[in-house]
Amino acid sequence: MQALLTTPGRAGTVRVAPTQEPAGPGGAIRLRTLEVGVCGTDREIAEGAFGAPPDGEEDLILGHEFLGEVMDGGGGFSAGDLVTA
């Protein structure tokens, strides 16, 4: 999978790069991302203003505003449903 990554606290580190597909917790549903929005918060993180990567990681994936398609049903969703955060 490819993602828009940055190293929080370091301006000028935004890049598109391959990354491992995250493993969700038990009961999580899988989504296929269709569209991603990069907002003002993402821009501020990219400029090094704030942000923190997940524990054990150096980089943070940007783009928390998205449209996704449910891959497998579960949790009240059916395969093919469109969802957003």
N, CA, C and O atoms as a CHARMM CRD file, in Angstrom:
* protein
*
  340
    1    1 MET  N      0.84000  -1.16400   0.00000 PROA 1      0.00000
    2    1 MET  CA     0.00000   0.00000   0.00000 PROA 1      0.00000
    3    1 MET  C      0.88900   1.23200   0.00000 PROA 1      0.00000
    4    1 MET  O      1.98300   1.21100   0.56400 PROA 1      0.00000
    5    2 GLN  N      0.42900   2.29900  -0.62500 PROA 2      0.00000
    6    2 GLN  CA     1.14900   3.57300  -0.62800 PROA 2      0.00000
    7    2 GLN  C      0.43200   4.53500   0.30900 PROA 2      0.00000
    8    2 GLN  O     -0.78500   4.46900   0.48000 PROA 2      0.00000
    9    3 ALA  N      1.21000   5.42900   0.91300 PROA 3      0.00000
   10    3 ALA  CA     0.61400   6.39400   1.83200 PROA 3      0.00000
   11    3 ALA  C      1.36800   7.71000   1.74600 PROA 3      0.00000
   12    3 ALA  O      2.51700   7.75900   1.30700 PROA 3      0.00000
   13    4 LEU  N      0.70100   8.77600   2.17400 PROA 4      0.00000
   14    4 LEU  CA     1.32000  10.09400   2.29500 PROA 4      0.00000
   15    4 LEU  C      1.88800  10.16400   3.70300 PROA 4      0.00000
   16    4 LEU  O      1.14100  10.24400   4.67800 PROA 4      0.00000
   17    5 LEU  N      3.21600  10.13500   3.80800 PROA 5      0.00000
   18    5 LEU  CA     3.90800  10.06300   5.09100 PROA 5      0.00000
   19    5 LEU  C      4.62400  11.36300   5.41500 PROA 5      0.00000
   20    5 LEU  O      4.99600  12.12100   4.51900 PROA 5      0.00000
   21    6 THR  N      4.81200  11.61100   6.70500 PROA 6      0.00000
   22    6 THR  CA     5.66900  12.69400   7.17000 PROA 6      0.00000
   23    6 THR  C      6.33600  12.24700   8.46300 PROA 6      0.00000
   24    6 THR  O      5.83400  11.36100   9.15400 PROA 6      0.00000
   25    7 THR  N      7.45600  12.85600   8.78200 PROA 7      0.00000
   26    7 THR  CA     8.11700  12.62900  10.06300 PROA 7      0.00000
   27    7 THR  C      7.76000  13.81200  10.95200 PROA 7      0.00000
   28    7 THR  O      8.29000  14.90600  10.75700 PROA 7      0.00000
   29    8 PRO  N      6.86500  13.61700  11.93500 PROA 8      0.00000
   30    8 PRO  CA     6.41700  14.73000  12.76600 PROA 8      0.00000
   31    8 PRO  C      7.57600  15.47900  13.41800 PROA 8      0.00000
   32    8 PRO  O      8.55800  14.88500  13.86300 PROA 8      0.00000
   33    9 GLY  N      7.42800  16.80500  13.45900 PROA 9      0.00000
   34    9 GLY  CA     8.45900  17.65300  14.04700 PROA 9      0.00000
   35    9 GLY  C      9.56500  18.03900  13.08200 PROA 9      0.00000
   36    9 GLY  O     10.45400  18.81400  13.43600 PROA 9      0.00000
   37   10 ARG  N      9.52100  17.50500  11.86100 PROA 10     0.00000
   38   10 ARG  CA    10.55200  17.79500  10.85800 PROA 10     0.00000
   39   10 ARG  C      9.87200  18.27400   9.57900 PROA 10     0.00000
   40   10 ARG  O      9.30800  17.47300   8.83400 PROA 10     0.00000
   41   11 ALA  N      9.92500  19.56400   9.32900 PROA 11     0.00000
   42   11 ALA  CA     9.33100  20.14100   8.12200 PROA 11     0.00000
   43   11 ALA  C     10.03300  19.60200   6.87500 PROA 11     0.00000
   44   11 ALA  O     11.22100  19.28200   6.91100 PROA 11     0.00000
   45   12 GLY  N      9.29200  19.50700   5.78200 PROA 12     0.00000
   46   12 GLY  CA     9.87800  19.09800   4.50500 PROA 12     0.00000
   47   12 GLY  C     10.08300  17.60400   4.35400 PROA 12     0.00000
   48   12 GLY  O     10.84900  17.18700   3.48600 PROA 12     0.00000
   49   13 THR  N      9.43000  16.78000   5.16300 PROA 13     0.00000
   50   13 THR  CA     9.62800  15.33100   5.06500 PROA 13     0.00000
   51   13 THR  C      8.43800  14.60000   4.44200 PROA 13     0.00000
   52   13 THR  O      8.41000  13.36900   4.41900 PROA 13     0.00000
   53   14 VAL  N      7.45700  15.35100   3.93600 PROA 14     0.00000
   54   14 VAL  CA     6.27400  14.71000   3.34500 PROA 14     0.00000
   55   14 VAL  C      6.66500  14.00200   2.04900 PROA 14     0.00000
   56   14 VAL  O      7.39800  14.53900   1.21800 PROA 14     0.00000
   57   15 ARG  N      6.15400  12.78300   1.90400 PROA 15     0.00000
   58   15 ARG  CA     6.44300  12.00200   0.70300 PROA 15     0.00000
   59   15 ARG  C      5.39800  10.90900   0.55500 PROA 15     0.00000
   60   15 ARG  O      4.76200  10.50600   1.52900 PROA 15     0.00000
   61   16 VAL  N      5.22700  10.43700  -0.66400 PROA 16     0.00000
   62   16 VAL  CA     4.40800   9.25300  -0.93400 PROA 16     0.00000
   63   16 VAL  C      5.37500   8.08300  -0.96400 PROA 16     0.00000
   64   16 VAL  O      6.35900   8.09700  -1.70300 PROA 16     0.00000
   65   17 ALA  N      5.08800   7.06800  -0.15500 PROA 17     0.00000
   66   17 ALA  CA     6.00100   5.93300  -0.05300 PROA 17     0.00000
   67   17 ALA  C      5.21900   4.67300   0.28400 PROA 17     0.00000
   68   17 ALA  O      4.12500   4.74200   0.84500 PROA 17     0.00000
   69   18 PRO  N      5.78600   3.52100  -0.06200 PROA 18     0.00000
   70   18 PRO  CA     5.13300   2.26900   0.31800 PROA 18     0.00000
   71   18 PRO  C      5.18200   2.10100   1.84100 PROA 18     0.00000
   72   18 PRO  O      6.14600   2.50000   2.49600 PROA 18     0.00000
   73   19 THR  N      4.14200   1.51300   2.37300 PROA 19     0.00000
   74   19 THR  CA     4.08600   1.22600   3.79800 PROA 19     0.00000
   75   19 THR  C      3.30500  -0.06200   3.98900 PROA 19     0.00000
   76   19 THR  O      2.54000  -0.46600   3.11300 PROA 19     0.00000
   77   20 GLN  N      3.49600  -0.70100   5.12500 PROA 20     0.00000
   78   20 GLN  CA     2.79100  -1.95100   5.38200 PROA 20     0.00000
   79   20 GLN  C      1.34000  -1.67600   5.71800 PROA 20     0.00000
   80   20 GLN  O      1.01200  -0.68400   6.36900 PROA 20     0.00000
   81   21 GLU  N      0.48600  -2.56400   5.26600 PROA 21     0.00000
   82   21 GLU  CA    -0.92900  -2.44700   5.58000 PROA 21     0.00000
   83   21 GLU  C     -1.09400  -2.68300   7.07600 PROA 21     0.00000
   84   21 GLU  O     -0.60800  -3.68500   7.60100 PROA 21     0.00000
   85   22 PRO  N     -1.77700  -1.76700   7.77300 PROA 22     0.00000
   86   22 PRO  CA    -1.91800  -1.92800   9.22400 PROA 22     0.00000
   87   22 PRO  C     -2.81300  -3.10400   9.57900 PROA 22     0.00000
   88   22 PRO  O     -3.75200  -3.43100   8.85300 PROA 22     0.00000
   89   23 ALA  N     -2.51000  -3.72600  10.69500 PROA 23     0.00000
   90   23 ALA  CA    -3.35700  -4.79900  11.21900 PROA 23     0.00000
   91   23 ALA  C     -4.33700  -4.17100  12.19900 PROA 23     0.00000
   92   23 ALA  O     -3.92700  -3.55600  13.18400 PROA 23     0.00000
   93   24 GLY  N     -5.60200  -4.31900  11.93900 PROA 24     0.00000
   94   24 GLY  CA    -6.60900  -3.72600  12.81400 PROA 24     0.00000
   95   24 GLY  C     -6.86600  -4.59500  14.03300 PROA 24     0.00000
   96   24 GLY  O     -6.51100  -5.77400  14.05300 PROA 24     0.00000
   97   25 PRO  N     -7.48300  -4.00900  15.04500 PROA 25     0.00000
   98   25 PRO  CA    -7.83800  -4.78600  16.23300 PROA 25     0.00000
   99   25 PRO  C     -8.94800  -5.78200  15.90700 PROA 25     0.00000
  100   25 PRO  O     -9.60000  -5.66300  14.87000 PROA 25     0.00000
  101   26 GLY  N     -9.16300  -6.74600  16.76800 PROA 26     0.00000
  102   26 GLY  CA   -10.23900  -7.70900  16.57400 PROA 26     0.00000
  103   26 GLY  C    -11.57300  -7.00500  16.39400 PROA 26     0.00000
  104   26 GLY  O    -11.87800  -6.05700  17.11700 PROA 26     0.00000
  105   27 GLY  N    -12.36400  -7.45700  15.44400 PROA 27     0.00000
  106   27 GLY  CA   -13.65800  -6.85100  15.19000 PROA 27     0.00000
  107   27 GLY  C    -13.61800  -5.66400  14.24600 PROA 27     0.00000
  108   27 GLY  O    -14.66500  -5.10700  13.91500 PROA 27     0.00000
  109   28 ALA  N    -12.42700  -5.26100  13.80100 PROA 28     0.00000
  110   28 ALA  CA   -12.30000  -4.13000  12.87900 PROA 28     0.00000
  111   28 ALA  C    -12.78700  -4.54500  11.49000 PROA 28     0.00000
  112   28 ALA  O    -12.72500  -5.71900  11.12500 PROA 28     0.00000
  113   29 ILE  N    -13.26900  -3.57300  10.72700 PROA 29     0.00000
  114   29 ILE  CA   -13.64900  -3.85700   9.34800 PROA 29     0.00000
  115   29 ILE  C    -12.57900  -3.30800   8.41200 PROA 29     0.00000
  116   29 ILE  O    -11.94700  -2.29200   8.70400 PROA 29     0.00000
  117   30 ARG  N    -12.38200  -3.98600   7.29000 PROA 30     0.00000
  118   30 ARG  CA   -11.39400  -3.53700   6.30300 PROA 30     0.00000
  119   30 ARG  C    -12.05500  -2.61200   5.30500 PROA 30     0.00000
  120   30 ARG  O    -13.16900  -2.85700   4.84300 PROA 30     0.00000
  121   31 LEU  N    -11.33300  -1.52500   4.97600 PROA 31     0.00000
  122   31 LEU  CA   -11.82200  -0.55100   4.00900 PROA 31     0.00000
  123   31 LEU  C    -10.84100  -0.42500   2.85600 PROA 31     0.00000
  124   31 LEU  O     -9.63200  -0.57400   3.03600 PROA 31     0.00000
  125   32 ARG  N    -11.36400  -0.15200   1.68400 PROA 32     0.00000
  126   32 ARG  CA   -10.54300   0.21000   0.52700 PROA 32     0.00000
  127   32 ARG  C    -10.72400   1.70900   0.36100 PROA 32     0.00000
  128   32 ARG  O    -11.83800   2.18600   0.14500 PROA 32     0.00000
  129   33 THR  N     -9.63800   2.44300   0.46000 PROA 33     0.00000
  130   33 THR  CA    -9.70000   3.90200   0.35500 PROA 33     0.00000
  131   33 THR  C     -9.97200   4.30000  -1.09000 PROA 33     0.00000
  132   33 THR  O     -9.29600   3.83900  -2.01000 PROA 33     0.00000
  133   34 LEU  N    -10.96700   5.15900  -1.27800 PROA 34     0.00000
  134   34 LEU  CA   -11.32800   5.64200  -2.60800 PROA 34     0.00000
  135   34 LEU  C    -10.82900   7.06800  -2.83300 PROA 34     0.00000
  136   34 LEU  O    -10.32000   7.38400  -3.90800 PROA 34     0.00000
  137   35 GLU  N    -10.97000   7.91700  -1.84200 PROA 35     0.00000
  138   35 GLU  CA   -10.56100   9.32400  -1.92500 PROA 35     0.00000
  139   35 GLU  C     -9.98300   9.74100  -0.57500 PROA 35     0.00000
  140   35 GLU  O    -10.43400   9.27300   0.47000 PROA 35     0.00000
  141   36 VAL  N     -8.98100  10.62400  -0.60200 PROA 36     0.00000
  142   36 VAL  CA    -8.38300  11.14400   0.62500 PROA 36     0.00000
  143   36 VAL  C     -8.30600  12.65800   0.52000 PROA 36     0.00000
  144   36 VAL  O     -7.92600  13.20000  -0.51800 PROA 36     0.00000
  145   37 GLY  N     -8.67000  13.33500   1.60400 PROA 37     0.00000
  146   37 GLY  CA    -8.53300  14.78400   1.67300 PROA 37     0.00000
  147   37 GLY  C     -7.37900  15.14100   2.58700 PROA 37     0.00000
  148   37 GLY  O     -7.19500  14.53100   3.64000 PROA 37     0.00000
  149   38 VAL  N     -6.61400  16.12100   2.18300 PROA 38     0.00000
  150   38 VAL  CA    -5.53400  16.63200   3.02200 PROA 38     0.00000
  151   38 VAL  C     -5.99100  18.01200   3.48600 PROA 38     0.00000
  152   38 VAL  O     -6.20100  18.90900   2.67000 PROA 38     0.00000
  153   39 CYS  N     -6.14200  18.17600   4.79300 PROA 39     0.00000
  154   39 CYS  CA    -6.71500  19.39800   5.34400 PROA 39     0.00000
  155   39 CYS  C     -5.64300  20.27400   5.99800 PROA 39     0.00000
  156   39 CYS  O     -4.45100  19.96800   5.95200 PROA 39     0.00000
  157   40 GLY  N     -6.09500  21.35400   6.59800 PROA 40     0.00000
  158   40 GLY  CA    -5.18600  22.28300   7.26700 PROA 40     0.00000
  159   40 GLY  C     -4.40600  21.63700   8.39000 PROA 40     0.00000
  160   40 GLY  O     -3.24300  21.97800   8.60400 PROA 40     0.00000
  161   41 THR  N     -5.01800  20.71100   9.11600 PROA 41     0.00000
  162   41 THR  CA    -4.30600  20.00000  10.18000 PROA 41     0.00000
  163   41 THR  C     -3.13900  19.21300   9.60200 PROA 41     0.00000
  164   41 THR  O     -2.03500  19.24200  10.14600 PROA 41     0.00000
  165   42 ASP  N     -3.38500  18.50300   8.49000 PROA 42     0.00000
  166   42 ASP  CA    -2.30600  17.74700   7.83900 PROA 42     0.00000
  167   42 ASP  C     -1.18100  18.68500   7.41500 PROA 42     0.00000
  168   42 ASP  O     -0.00500  18.35600   7.57200 PROA 42     0.00000
  169   43 ARG  N     -1.53300  19.84500   6.88200 PROA 43     0.00000
  170   43 ARG  CA    -0.52000  20.81300   6.45300 PROA 43     0.00000
  171   43 ARG  C      0.32300  21.28400   7.63000 PROA 43     0.00000
  172   43 ARG  O      1.54300  21.39700   7.50900 PROA 43     0.00000
  173   44 GLU  N     -0.30900  21.55900   8.76500 PROA 44     0.00000
  174   44 GLU  CA     0.43300  21.99300   9.95000 PROA 44     0.00000
  175   44 GLU  C      1.36400  20.89500  10.45900 PROA 44     0.00000
  176   44 GLU  O      2.48900  21.17500  10.87300 PROA 44     0.00000
  177   45 ILE  N      0.89900  19.64700  10.42800 PROA 45     0.00000
  178   45 ILE  CA     1.76500  18.52400  10.82100 PROA 45     0.00000
  179   45 ILE  C      2.93800  18.42800   9.85500 PROA 45     0.00000
  180   45 ILE  O      4.07400  18.22600  10.28400 PROA 45     0.00000
  181   46 ALA  N      2.67800  18.56900   8.55600 PROA 46     0.00000
  182   46 ALA  CA     3.73000  18.49500   7.53400 PROA 46     0.00000
  183   46 ALA  C      4.75900  19.61200   7.69400 PROA 46     0.00000
  184   46 ALA  O      5.92900  19.43700   7.35500 PROA 46     0.00000
  185   47 GLU  N      4.32100  20.76000   8.21100 PROA 47     0.00000
  186   47 GLU  CA     5.23800  21.88200   8.44200 PROA 47     0.00000
  187   47 GLU  C      6.03400  21.71800   9.72900 PROA 47     0.00000
  188   47 GLU  O      6.87000  22.56100  10.05400 PROA 47     0.00000
  189   48 GLY  N      5.78100  20.63800  10.46500 PROA 48     0.00000
  190   48 GLY  CA     6.53800  20.36400  11.68700 PROA 48     0.00000
  191   48 GLY  C      5.96400  21.02000  12.92500 PROA 48     0.00000
  192   48 GLY  O      6.61400  21.01200  13.97000 PROA 48     0.00000
  193   49 ALA  N      4.74400  21.59900  12.84600 PROA 49     0.00000
  194   49 ALA  CA     4.16800  22.32800  13.97100 PROA 49     0.00000
  195   49 ALA  C      3.81100  21.40600  15.13900 PROA 49     0.00000
  196   49 ALA  O      3.98000  21.78700  16.29800 PROA 49     0.00000
  197   50 PHE  N      3.32800  20.21800  14.85000 PROA 50     0.00000
  198   50 PHE  CA     2.97800  19.26500  15.90000 PROA 50     0.00000
  199   50 PHE  C      2.75500  17.90100  15.27200 PROA 50     0.00000
  200   50 PHE  O      2.95800  17.72200  14.07100 PROA 50     0.00000
  201   51 GLY  N      2.34300  16.95600  16.07300 PROA 51     0.00000
  202   51 GLY  CA     2.07000  15.60600  15.58800 PROA 51     0.00000
  203   51 GLY  C      2.99800  14.60400  16.22900 PROA 51     0.00000
  204   51 GLY  O      4.10200  14.94300  16.65500 PROA 51     0.00000
  205   52 ALA  N      2.55000  13.38000  16.29400 PROA 52     0.00000
  206   52 ALA  CA     3.34000  12.29200  16.86800 PROA 52     0.00000
  207   52 ALA  C      3.03600  11.01500  16.10200 PROA 52     0.00000
  208   52 ALA  O      1.87800  10.73800  15.78800 PROA 52     0.00000
  209   53 PRO  N      4.05700  10.24500  15.80100 PROA 53     0.00000
  210   53 PRO  CA     3.81600   8.97200  15.11700 PROA 53     0.00000
  211   53 PRO  C      3.27200   7.94300  16.10800 PROA 53     0.00000
  212   53 PRO  O      3.37000   8.14300  17.31900 PROA 53     0.00000
  213   54 PRO  N      2.70200   6.85400  15.61100 PROA 54     0.00000
  214   54 PRO  CA     2.28200   5.77200  16.50800 PROA 54     0.00000
  215   54 PRO  C      3.48400   5.20400  17.26200 PROA 54     0.00000
  216   54 PRO  O      4.61900   5.31300  16.79900 PROA 54     0.00000
  217   55 ASP  N      3.23600   4.60400  18.40900 PROA 55     0.00000
  218   55 ASP  CA     4.30800   3.99400  19.20200 PROA 55     0.00000
  219   55 ASP  C      5.14300   3.04700  18.34700 PROA 55     0.00000
  220   55 ASP  O      4.60400   2.20800  17.62500 PROA 55     0.00000
  221   56 GLY  N      6.45300   3.18900  18.43500 PROA 56     0.00000
  222   56 GLY  CA     7.37200   2.32400  17.70800 PROA 56     0.00000
  223   56 GLY  C      7.60100   2.71400  16.26400 PROA 56     0.00000
  224   56 GLY  O      8.33700   2.02500  15.55700 PROA 56     0.00000
  225   57 GLU  N      6.99600   3.79600  15.80300 PROA 57     0.00000
  226   57 GLU  CA     7.13700   4.24500  14.41000 PROA 57     0.00000
  227   57 GLU  C      7.82200   5.60200  14.36000 PROA 57     0.00000
  228   57 GLU  O      7.77900   6.36100  15.32800 PROA 57     0.00000
  229   58 GLU  N      8.45400   5.90800  13.23200 PROA 58     0.00000
  230   58 GLU  CA     9.08400   7.21100  13.02200 PROA 58     0.00000
  231   58 GLU  C      8.16900   8.14200  12.23800 PROA 58     0.00000
  232   58 GLU  O      8.22000   9.36000  12.40900 PROA 58     0.00000
  233   59 ASP  N      7.33400   7.56900  11.38100 PROA 59     0.00000
  234   59 ASP  CA     6.50500   8.36300  10.47800 PROA 59     0.00000
  235   59 ASP  C      5.03100   8.29200  10.84900 PROA 59     0.00000
  236   59 ASP  O      4.58400   7.39100  11.55900 PROA 59     0.00000
  237   60 LEU  N      4.29100   9.27500  10.34300 PROA 60     0.00000
  238   60 LEU  CA     2.85900   9.38400  10.54700 PROA 60     0.00000
  239   60 LEU  C      2.20300   9.44100   9.17100 PROA 60     0.00000
  240   60 LEU  O      2.68800  10.14600   8.28600 PROA 60     0.00000
  241   61 ILE  N      1.11100   8.71100   8.98100 PROA 61     0.00000
  242   61 ILE  CA     0.36000   8.75300   7.73000 PROA 61     0.00000
  243   61 ILE  C     -0.61700   9.92100   7.79400 PROA 61     0.00000
  244   61 ILE  O     -1.39800  10.03300   8.73800 PROA 61     0.00000
  245   62 LEU  N     -0.57000  10.78600   6.78700 PROA 62     0.00000
  246   62 LEU  CA    -1.47400  11.92700   6.70400 PROA 62     0.00000
  247   62 LEU  C     -2.74100  11.54100   5.94200 PROA 62     0.00000
  248   62 LEU  O     -2.77100  10.52500   5.24800 PROA 62     0.00000
  249   63 GLY  N     -3.79000  12.36400   6.07900 PROA 63     0.00000
  250   63 GLY  CA    -5.01300  12.15800   5.31000 PROA 63     0.00000
  251   63 GLY  C     -6.09800  11.46300   6.09800 PROA 63     0.00000
  252   63 GLY  O     -6.53700  10.37800   5.71600 PROA 63     0.00000
  253   64 HSD  N     -6.54100  12.06300   7.19300 PROA 64     0.00000
  254   64 HSD  CA    -7.55300  11.43100   8.03500 PROA 64     0.00000
  255   64 HSD  C     -8.97500  11.67500   7.53900 PROA 64     0.00000
  256   64 HSD  O     -9.92200  11.13100   8.10800 PROA 64     0.00000
  257   65 GLU  N     -9.14400  12.47700   6.49700 PROA 65     0.00000
  258   65 GLU  CA   -10.45600  12.68300   5.89500 PROA 65     0.00000
  259   65 GLU  C    -10.51500  11.84500   4.62200 PROA 65     0.00000
  260   65 GLU  O     -9.74700  12.07200   3.68700 PROA 65     0.00000
  261   66 PHE  N    -11.42500  10.88000   4.58700 PROA 66     0.00000
  262   66 PHE  CA   -11.41600   9.95100   3.46500 PROA 66     0.00000
  263   66 PHE  C    -12.80600   9.41300   3.16600 PROA 66     0.00000
  264   66 PHE  O    -13.73200   9.53100   3.96900 PROA 66     0.00000
  265   67 LEU  N    -12.92100   8.82100   1.99000 PROA 67     0.00000
  266   67 LEU  CA   -14.08500   8.04600   1.59500 PROA 67     0.00000
  267   67 LEU  C    -13.58400   6.63800   1.33300 PROA 67     0.00000
  268   67 LEU  O    -12.62900   6.44600   0.58000 PROA 67     0.00000
  269   68 GLY  N    -14.21900   5.65400   1.94700 PROA 68     0.00000
  270   68 GLY  CA   -13.78500   4.27600   1.77800 PROA 68     0.00000
  271   68 GLY  C    -14.95100   3.35200   1.48000 PROA 68     0.00000
  272   68 GLY  O    -16.11000   3.68400   1.72700 PROA 68     0.00000
  273   69 GLU  N    -14.62300   2.19400   0.94700 PROA 69     0.00000
  274   69 GLU  CA   -15.60100   1.15600   0.65400 PROA 69     0.00000
  275   69 GLU  C    -15.33100  -0.02700   1.57700 PROA 69     0.00000
  276   69 GLU  O    -14.19200  -0.48300   1.68700 PROA 69     0.00000
  277   70 VAL  N    -16.37400  -0.52700   2.24200 PROA 70     0.00000
  278   70 VAL  CA   -16.23800  -1.67900   3.12900 PROA 70     0.00000
  279   70 VAL  C    -15.91000  -2.90600   2.28400 PROA 70     0.00000
  280   70 VAL  O    -16.63000  -3.23900   1.34200 PROA 70     0.00000
  281   71 MET  N    -14.81200  -3.57100   2.63500 PROA 71     0.00000
  282   71 MET  CA   -14.37000  -4.75300   1.87800 PROA 71     0.00000
  283   71 MET  C    -15.11200  -6.02000   2.31900 PROA 71     0.00000
  284   71 MET  O    -15.56000  -6.80300   1.48100 PROA 71     0.00000
  285   72 ASP  N    -15.23800  -6.21500   3.61200 PROA 72     0.00000
  286   72 ASP  CA   -15.90900  -7.38700   4.17300 PROA 72     0.00000
  287   72 ASP  C    -16.95100  -6.87800   5.16400 PROA 72     0.00000
  288   72 ASP  O    -16.68600  -5.94700   5.92300 PROA 72     0.00000
  289   73 GLY  N    -18.11600  -7.48000   5.15600 PROA 73     0.00000
  290   73 GLY  CA   -19.16200  -7.04100   6.06700 PROA 73     0.00000
  291   73 GLY  C    -18.79900  -7.28000   7.52400 PROA 73     0.00000
  292   73 GLY  O    -17.93500  -8.09800   7.83900 PROA 73     0.00000
  293   74 GLY  N    -19.46900  -6.55600   8.39800 PROA 74     0.00000
  294   74 GLY  CA   -19.27000  -6.72300   9.83600 PROA 74     0.00000
  295   74 GLY  C    -19.58500  -5.44500  10.57000 PROA 74     0.00000
  296   74 GLY  O    -19.57200  -4.36800   9.97400 PROA 74     0.00000
  297   75 GLY  N    -19.86700  -5.54400  11.84900 PROA 75     0.00000
  298   75 GLY  CA   -20.11000  -4.36500  12.66600 PROA 75     0.00000
  299   75 GLY  C    -21.27800  -3.52200  12.19400 PROA 75     0.00000
  300   75 GLY  O    -21.29300  -2.31100  12.41200 PROA 75     0.00000
  301   76 GLY  N    -22.25400  -4.14100  11.55300 PROA 76     0.00000
  302   76 GLY  CA   -23.39700  -3.39600  11.04500 PROA 76     0.00000
  303   76 GLY  C    -23.21900  -2.86200   9.63600 PROA 76     0.00000
  304   76 GLY  O    -24.10300  -2.18500   9.11100 PROA 76     0.00000
  305   77 PHE  N    -22.07400  -3.16400   9.01600 PROA 77     0.00000
  306   77 PHE  CA   -21.80600  -2.72200   7.64700 PROA 77     0.00000
  307   77 PHE  C    -21.80600  -3.92200   6.71800 PROA 77     0.00000
  308   77 PHE  O    -21.51400  -5.04500   7.12800 PROA 77     0.00000
  309   78 SER  N    -22.14200  -3.66500   5.44600 PROA 78     0.00000
  310   78 SER  CA   -22.10700  -4.69800   4.41300 PROA 78     0.00000
  311   78 SER  C    -21.00500  -4.39600   3.41800 PROA 78     0.00000
  312   78 SER  O    -20.66200  -3.23500   3.19900 PROA 78     0.00000
  313   79 ALA  N    -20.45000  -5.43300   2.81800 PROA 79     0.00000
  314   79 ALA  CA   -19.45500  -5.24000   1.77100 PROA 79     0.00000
  315   79 ALA  C    -20.03500  -4.31600   0.70800 PROA 79     0.00000
  316   79 ALA  O    -21.17000  -4.50600   0.27100 PROA 79     0.00000
  317   80 GLY  N    -19.26200  -3.31700   0.28900 PROA 80     0.00000
  318   80 GLY  CA   -19.70100  -2.36600  -0.72000 PROA 80     0.00000
  319   80 GLY  C    -20.24500  -1.07700  -0.15400 PROA 80     0.00000
  320   80 GLY  O    -20.38400  -0.09900  -0.88900 PROA 80     0.00000
  321   81 ASP  N    -20.56400  -1.04200   1.16000 PROA 81     0.00000
  322   81 ASP  CA   -21.02400   0.22200   1.76700 PROA 81     0.00000
  323   81 ASP  C    -19.93400   1.26900   1.66900 PROA 81     0.00000
  324   81 ASP  O    -18.74900   0.96000   1.79700 PROA 81     0.00000
  325   82 LEU  N    -20.34000   2.51400   1.44000 PROA 82     0.00000
  326   82 LEU  CA   -19.41400   3.63800   1.43900 PROA 82     0.00000
  327   82 LEU  C    -19.42800   4.27700   2.81300 PROA 82     0.00000
  328   82 LEU  O    -20.49600   4.50000   3.38300 PROA 82     0.00000
  329   83 VAL  N    -18.24300   4.57600   3.35900 PROA 83     0.00000
  330   83 VAL  CA   -18.12700   5.13000   4.70600 PROA 83     0.00000
  331   83 VAL  C    -17.08400   6.23600   4.72400 PROA 83     0.00000
  332   83 VAL  O    -16.23400   6.32900   3.83800 PROA 83     0.00000
  333   84 THR  N    -17.16800   7.06700   5.74600 PROA 84     0.00000
  334   84 THR  CA   -16.18300   8.11300   5.95400 PROA 84     0.00000
  335   84 THR  C    -15.95200   8.23800   7.45700 PROA 84     0.00000
  336   84 THR  O    -16.76100   7.77300   8.26000 PROA 84     0.00000
  337   85 ALA  N    -14.84900   8.86400   7.82300 PROA 85     0.00000
  338   85 ALA  CA   -14.53900   9.04400   9.25300 PROA 85     0.00000
  339   85 ALA  C    -15.31200  10.22200   9.79000 PROA 85     0.00000
  340   85 ALA  O    -15.19800  10.54800  10.97200 PROA 85     0.00000
